[in-house]
Amino acid sequence: MSSREPLEIPERASPSETEKAKINEVIKLLGMAATRFPGQCSDAAILRFLRARNLNVKKATKMFKENLKWRLVYKPDRIQWDDVAQEAATGKIYRANYVDKHERTVLVLRPGFQNTNSVEDQIRYLVYCMESAISRLEHGQEDMVWLINFQRWNASCISVKATRETAHMLQDRYPERLGIAILYSPPKLFESFWLLEPFLEQKTDKKVKFVYSDQPHTKRY
């Protein structure tokens, strides 16, 4: 049985007056970047970075600038299907045709269906799927659900580098996009591996829930 604390799903609140003031502070610090990239510098986007850094304006601004530079170089919105078709062949990541009880988009990940060895290509495919899922979020939606299904998973699937890169991408490039990550029926070996390796910041780790098919109480959230 997992020793993790019961998960609480906080409601996505509208920005408070304090948050609105801090959004304006970040916009000022961004300077011309806010004018050059209005689509990336929306209030909602800035608020996600602020919340990821506990409303620390300097830290959020630094993180936001690093993300803008990354998007300019990596060009995540220009990744095409042909660029990731090989990675997608086994259906290891896909957007579900259903939503959760909070009407959030569900991204399904099946690490047991890994079919390549290039972490760089695997991360590019993850970015493609994230961008696709985000582009289909309903108006006002900011976060999504990750359903990680461990069907066919075994010890040979463990990749510390891939796990670290995935955590980095989620936390630093798509902060506050994760509403909840449901790890469905992971082998005990994986949970031990997860607990021994601190891949996630505490704030993100609290959104992770281990669910087991033979433990009904773990299925509630």
Secondary structure, DSSP 8 states (H G I E B T S, - for coil): ----------------HHHHHHHHHHHHHHTHHHHH-TTTS-HHHHHHHHHHTTT-HHHHHHHHHHHHHHHHHH-GGG--HHHHHHHHTT-SEEEEEEE-TT--EEEEE-GGG-----HHHHHHHHHHHHHHHHHT--TT---EEEEEE-TT--GGG--HHHHHHHHHIIIIISTT-EEEEEEES--HHHHHHHHHS--S-HHHHTTEEEE-TT-GGGG--
